[in-house]
Amino acid sequence: MSLPKTRKQGRFFWERNSNSKIGKVILLLFFAMAISFLFMVFPSFSSERTFQIKLQADYISSSEDRSTIIGRGRVNLEYKDVQIEAENVRINLHTSELLAWDKVNFKFKARRIEGENLRYNLEKGEGTIEHPKGREGLFFYRAEEAFFSLEMIELRKAYFTTCDLSLPHYKITADKISIRLEDEIVMSNVTFSLGNIPVFWLPFFVQYLREENRFILPSFGYSDFAGWSVQTGYYFYASPFFQAKLHLDYKEKKGWAEGIDISYRSKGGKGNLNTYFIKEKDTQEERWLVRLEHQQSFSKFTSLKLRLNRLSDQYFLKDYFGQEYQTAYLYLAHGGPGYNASILAQPALNPVFERGSIERLPQLKLNFDPQRIGESYLNSEEAIEITNFKKDDKSILRADGFLDISLRWTDFAYFKLRPRIGYHLFGYWYEREGEKLSDYRSIPCQELNLFSELTVLSLIHI
């Protein structure tokens, strides 16, 4: 008699749950692997980004995998707001690290640093440079080494001065100088020196760069003409639209001098008014300067520039400021679709010493943008210039017109070529001994332009 078959509940239950658990485990493992793969792959793609470098050099090469670019000889690099000039540059496109050795000029917007052996990260915007020198506000500085970013410059074993001579008459030396851009200069272990002679010491010193009323830090200088001198004054900040500097200076050989400089801004315009006066104690001669410079933008296409100089004599600027005399002028420019027009007037405002100089009253210019000639590869460029030259009571009217024909840029592997030919025609009208005369002449010309440029586009993995 056979026994009835019974079902082993325990074993059946375990087998069912075991299969279910194994399936769940496999599913979880597969899901974890997929998630891990996504974390490994997608961040890589998301962290890749492009950046564009404009690089020019006499010789450009790259590594076999094109991860490194090397430029040699008159290297000029541009990236965003950064410009670098050097003799040798190496760029790692994977790490964004740049190395420039020998002499280097680094420029970020309006700020410039000169030095040697630059290390800079293009993406982070920070780096180091050896033996840097530059300018911050009215101060010139030099140092053994500098660390800088887009927000700050930190100098090691440095000195500051307002004297831009290679051997300054005075200087402020410090172990460490931190420059918070457009804010302040903080120095530690500071020594003030006249020449190489220490005068006094401070544990720290702060010079503010931001706009506020303050006394101007005394600066010292020397010239053969005036001897030793000290410049002091007060800076008056009324608003972003009006500032003034009151000057009170003493010069060893000439005595006390004073002046006022005014800076102003208006809607679409800005300018400076400078005055300076001294009664020399050795000659009792009164010497002075009044100068106005103004820029005005009337629209996006029309602008004006103005400079007016009045001086006691032609050597004043050279004696007291080391500057050459610059003539007065008024310049009005307008740009339109396909052309640019301008009017220039250069009068003589100081007849005592400008007598005999050549004035332009006025000069008219009209330039046309290059235009393609039909369906050809040729471009044409035209310009007209009319000038009334005046010297004392004599004047000459000159008209100058030219036509240039050039071939469009021809691209080769690493450079572009562009030949050009032209023809210039001059006409003169003048008066001699009561007789009106005229003359003409023409000048043909030819030119060959060569231009090289390398643009690097790369994917960076971080």
Sequence and secondary structure as in RCSB ss.txt:
>XXXX:A:sequence
MSLPKTRKQGRFFWERNSNSKIGKVILLLFFAMAISFLFMVFPSFSSERTFQIKLQADYISSSEDRSTIIGRGRV
NLEYKDVQIEAENVRINLHTSELLAWDKVNFKFKARRIEGENLRYNLEKGEGTIEHPKGREGLFFYRAEEAFFSL
EMIELRKAYFTTCDLSLPHYKITADKISIRLEDEIVMSNVTFSLGNIPVFWLPFFVQYLREENRFILPSFGYSDF
AGWSVQTGYYFYASPFFQAKLHLDYKEKKGWAEGIDISYRSKGGKGNLNTYFIKEKDTQEERWLVRLEHQQSFSK
FTSLKLRLNRLSDQYFLKDYFGQEYQTAYLYLAHGGPGYNASILAQPALNPVFERGSIERLPQLKLNFDPQRIGE
SYLNSEEAIEITNFKKDDKSILRADGFLDISLRWTDFAYFKLRPRIGYHLFGYWYEREGEKLSDYRSIPCQELNL
FSELTVLSLIHI
>XXXX:A:secstr
        HHHHHHHHHHHHHHHHHHHHHHHHHHHHHHHHHHHHHHH EEEEEEEE SEEEE TTS EEEEEEEE
EEEETTEEEEEEEEEEETTTTEEEEEEEEEEEETTEEEEEEEEEEETTTTEEEEEEEEEEETTEEEEEEEEEEES
SEEEEEEEEEES  SSS SEEEEEEEEEEETTTEEEEEEEEEEETTEEEEEEEEEEEE SS  EEEEEEEEEETT
TEEEEEEEEEEEEETTEEEEEEEEEETTTEEEEEEEEEEEETTEEEEEEEEEEE TTT  EEEEEEEEEEEE SS
SEEEEEEEEEESSTTHHHHHH       EEEEEEEETTEEEEEEEE    HHHHTT  EEEEEEEEEE  EE TT
SSEEEEEEEEEEEEEETTEEEEEEEEEEEEEE  EE SSEEEEEEEEEEEEEEEEEETTEEEEEEEEEEEEEEEE
EE EEEEEEE  
